[in-house]
Structures are given as structure tokens and as C-alpha cells.
């Protein structure tokens, strides 16, 4: 039996809640940028004209906002702007493919070693 891929609200429901008036359109530049970064649509329905989107950087999924429906609890209990999201995403993007505690080349190498 083939497993169905998880949607944004399935499994661990972690997602940034990104808010911008442009997001009311399916052709918003932010959605194109997400696709260019390898994100896939993990929503349930089309765009209802909401100004927000749920974006999961762990699973690289996004979903359009839905009025009156909470698809995922927002990380930090608050919405963020597109620019704020891009800043956060770029921080994590630089660690892609590295062990959870490798910052440069070896484990726990986040600061110079103390002599």
C-alpha cells in the first residue's frame, strides 16, 4: 500500500505563517520564489484570496491560507512578513545537508574553541 504524502497540516504541524497582501493571488511572486527554492504545494484547496500562507521549511511545503481554518499552528504564535521569512529561511538553508550540530565542518563548531 502506497503512503500518501503528508500535507501541511499532517504530522507535526509546524509552519511559519507568512502575511502579505500580495498573497491573495495565486501568481504572487512569493509563491514563485518558493517553487524556485524547491517548495511544493501541500495545501488542500485553491487560494481563497487570503493574505497569508503557511510555509513549512522542514518539509519544504506551503499552503494558501483559508478563512476560519488553522492548517498549522504558527511558529512563534505570530505571523511574519515575507522578508522576515526569507531571512529565517536563508539561515537554515546554509545548513542544508549538514548534521544537526555541524555549523561549518565539524560537530559543535559554532564558535572558536576555548583554550
Secondary structure, DSSP 8 states (H G I E B T S, - for coil): -------TTSSS-EEEEEE-GGGGSTT-HHHHHHHHTT-EE--SS---S-SEEEEETTTTEEEE-BTTB-SSEEGGGS-B-HHHHHHHHHHHHTTTTS-TTBSSSSBT-SS----
